[in-house]
Amino acid sequence: MEQNSVSLKKFESTRSNNLNLVKFIAALFVIISHAYPLCKGAEYNDILSDLSRNSIAFGSLAVAIFFMSSGFFVTKSLLKSKDSKKYLHNRFIRIFPPLWFTLIVCILVCGLFFSTYSLGKYFLSSDFFKYCLNFILIPIHNLPGVFMNNIYPGVINGPLWTLPIEFVCYLVLLLAYKLNLVNKKSYKYVALLVIVAFVGINLIPLSIKGYIQPCFLFFWGSFYWIYRDKITMNNTYFLISLVAFVLLIVLGYGQVASFLFVPYLTLYIAFCLPQCNNRLASLGNLSYDIYLCGWPIQQMVISLFGGSMLVGMNILISIPLSILVGYITYSLVEKNM
């Protein structure tokens, strides 16, 4: 560990190779997590979910990392540029071009090779037109006649549910900025409201609470940026946070562990541990693209294996394919944006 005790502000202009690598690993976590229900059925969970008494899975941990880092760096970008149009433009090109490319490729590949419908019936089906709502961030999961024989039937790309939530977070942050709330004076009161909301939705059984949890991590990322000069990155704090994080997971409080400790642990790893080399860091550029294509690739592989398969085999086949397709998407679309 390089740093003994230092303010997070010291790293405000630092590019983190480690964070890029963490995001790449998180994208792989999503594939690993989804392999269990996709290969064995919806009632099956990954190892972390079993360990945490179904309170957190590798996939939800990855989403927490993505949303926290997004909140941190998007807030940095907004406060530095102070340009709403530029902010919205950057957020738009971040989400939509890779998403549209993935949707188009997925629609064509599924229609040509995985649908039980003829091409004419496929493209004229109401389910096809409904699926196109994904282009405007309205998650619809089924294409006509696709993956219906899989053990997890019909769902083309489950992770797309997070994208409208992230875009709403972008808009809420911009609104808060316009209302002059994105500052030290106001954010401490917002933090109290967020804590109360977190406790409330975890005490009251709400079916939508899974959709709200990522928003808390986005806020904490933003909070850490606002108070970066007050937050100490310290070896001892890191070890305490890590032990508490693991303990809460084992006790079955995975979402609490994520809420309390993912921001500190992620940012400490990002800035205070020895940095990985540029080649490894460059893998992080593919994280969003891997996230977009991982699930449909896993479903395609399972379909080719007859509708179900061993979890480990799916992971071993799907991860290299997802990295390859992610690289193609990044090179053709995201890199040019």
N, C-alpha and C positions, 0 to 999 in steps of 0.2 A: 504494500500500500504506500503510495507516494506521499499522500498528504496526511499530516497529523491533525491539524485543525485550521480550516480556512473557510472564508465566506464563499457562498455559492456565486456571489457577484464577480469573483475573480475570473470565472469561466464564461462571462456573458458574451465575450467575443471569440470564444474557443470553439473550434469545430471538433466534435467528438467522433472519432472512429469507432469507439466502443459502442456508442448508442446505435450507430448504423448496424453493427453486428448483432446487438441485442434485438433490434427490430427484425432482422433476418431470422434469428432463432425463434422469435415470437411467431412469425409467419409459419414456420415449420411446426411449432406447437399447435397451431390451428389445424393443420393437416393431421397431425398425430391424434389430436383430440377427436376430430370428426371421424376418423377411421373406425372407431369402436361402434357407434350407432349405425354408420353406413354399411359396415360389413356384417354386423351381428343383429341389428335391430335397434329401434329407438330407445328401448329400455336399458341398453348397455352404456356404460360410461367409461372414461379413461381412468388411468391409474391414480392420477391426482384427485379426481372426483371421489374415487373409492376411499383414498387416504383421508380426505377432508370431510367424509360423511356427506358427500354430495353438496358441499357448500361452495366449491369452486373447482373448475376443470382447467386443463391446460389452455383450452380455447378462451375461456373467460379471463384467465390471467393475461393472455396475449392481448385481448381487447383492452384490458386495463392499461397495459403498457402503451399501446397505440394511442389511446385517448389522452393519457397523461402527457406523453411527449408532444402530442399535437397541441394540447392546451398551453404547454410551456412555450413552444416555439411560435405558435400562431399569435399568442399575446405579445411576444417579443417583436414579431414582424409588424403587428398593428401599431404598437406604441412607437416603434422607430420610424415607420413611414408616415403615420398619421394621415393616411390617404385612403378613404373608404372605398373609392372606385378601384384603386390598385389592390386593396385587400380582397375585395370580392372577386376581382379578376384572377388573382393568384389562387384563391380557394376554388374557383370554378375549374381552372385548368388542372388543379391538383386532383380533383375527384372525377370529373366527367370524361375527358378523352380516353383514359385507360378503361374506364367503365364501359363506355360505348363500344370501344374496340372489342373488349371481352364479350359483351353481349352479342355483337354481330357475329363474331367467330363461333360462339357457342350455339347461336340459333342456326347457323348454316351447318355446322358439324352434326348437331343433334338431328336436324331435319334430314340430312343426307344419309346418316349412318345409324341413328339410334331410335328413330321414330317408327312406330308400327303403321303410321299413316302414309298415304301417298304424298308426294310433294305438294300437289295441288290442294289436297284436303288439309295438309299441314299448314300451309300459308294462308288458307282461307278460314281456318278454325278461329272461333272466338277466343279460345285459349291462347292462340298465338298473339292476337291483338292485345289481350290482357297482359301477356308477358312483356310486351313492348312498353308497358308503363314503368318498367325498371329503368328506362332511359331518362325518366324524370323523377327517379328516386321513390317510386311507389313499389314496394317489394311484392312481386307476384312470383310464385315459385314453380309453376307448372307449365311445361310446353306440351302440345298435343301428342299423346302416344309415346312419350319419352320416359325411359327408366321405370315403366310401370311394372316390370317383372323384378326389379331390384328389391332387396329386403327392406330398404328404406325408399319406398316407391315415390316416383313422380317429382321429387324436389330437385330442381336443376342447380340452384346456387344459394344455399341457405344463408351464408354470411352477408348477403346483400342487405340484411335488415339493419346493419350498423351504419350504413352510409347516410340515410336520411337523418339519423340521430346526430351523426357528426356534423352534417351540414346545418342542422338546427343549432348546434353548439356554436358554430361559426357566426350565425346570425344573431344569436343571443349575446355573444361577446361583443359584436359590433354595436348592438343596441345599447348594451351597458356602457360601452365606450362613449357613445353619443350622449348618454345621460350623465357622463362624467363620474361613473362609478368604478372604473378600472384604475384604481389608485389605492395607496396604502390607507388613506383615511376611510374609504368606504368598504374595502375588501374584507376587513376584519369582521364587519357586521354581516356581510354576505356569507362569510365562512361560518358564522354562528347559525345562520339560516340553513346552510347546506348540511351542517352536522345534525340539526334538528330534523331536517327532511330525511336524512339517511337513517337515523334512529327510527323515525316514524314509519317509513316504508318497510323496514325490516321487522318491526313489531306487528304491523298490520298486514295480514295476508293479502297482497295485491298481485293480481296476475300480470300486471305490467311492470313490476319492479325490476325485472331483468333488463327492460329497455331503459330504465332510468339510471341504473348503476353506472354505466359508462360516462354519463354526464357528470357524475361526482368526480370521476378521475380527471376529466377534462378541466373541471374547475380547479382541482388541486394543482394540476400542471400550471394553470394560469396564476394561481396563488403563489406558487413557488417562484415564478418569474417576478411578480410584483414585489415580493419580500426577499428577493435573492440576497440583498445585503444584510438581512437579519438571520438568514439560515446558515448554520455552521455545518460544514461537511467535516466530519470527525470520525476517526477510526473506531473509537469506542461507541459512538452513536450508531454507526453502521452495524457493528457486531450485535449491539443490543436490539436494533431494529430487525436484523436477520433472525436472531433467536426468537424474538416475539412473533415475527411473521410465521415461522415454521410451527411454533407452539400453537398459535391460533388456528392454523390449518389443521393440525392433528386433532385439536379439540372440536373441530367442526364449525369454526367461525371464519371460513375462507374469505367471504365478502368483507368482513371486518378487517381481516389481515390485509386484503388488497386496498381497501379504503385508507387505512392508516399508514401502511408502510411501502406500498409500491412506488409512490413518488420519490421518497428518500432513497430507497435501495437502488432504483433505476438511475437516478441522477448521480448517486455516488459512483456506481459502476461506470457510468458514462464519462465522468470527469476526473475521478480521483484514483482509479486503478490505472496501471500501465496501459497505454493505448496499443490496440492491435495494429497490424500493418495495413496499408492502404488497400491492398488486394482483398483482404478479408472484409474491410470496411465497405468496399464497393458492393458487396453482396446485399447490403442494406438498401441499396437503390432499388432492388427487386421486390422488397417486402410487400408493398401495396399490390403489385401485379401478381405475386404469388398468392396473396390473400384472395384476389379476385378469381383466379383460375383454379385454385386447389380443389374446391368441392366438386365442380363439374368434371374435372379430370378423375377424381376418385370415383365418382359415379360411373363414368365411362369405363374405367378399368373394371369395376365390379360387374357392370353389364356384360363386358367381354368374357368374364369368368362365370357367367351364368346367373348372376343376380346376388351372389354372396361369395365371400372368400375369407381367408385368414387375415386378421388385422395386420400382422407383421408384413405379410406379402403385399398388401395394399399400400402400406407406408413405404416399403422399399421400392415399389414401382412408381407410386404417385409423386413422391418428393422429387426425384430427378426430372420427371416430366414437367412438374410444376415450375421447377427452376428454369428449365429450358423455355417453356412457354412464357414465363415471367420475363426472362431475358429478351425474348422476341418482342413482347409487348413494350417493355421499357425502351428498347432500341428504336422501335418503329414509331412509338407514340410519346411516351412520357419524357424521354430524353430530349426530344425535339421541342417539348413545351417549356 
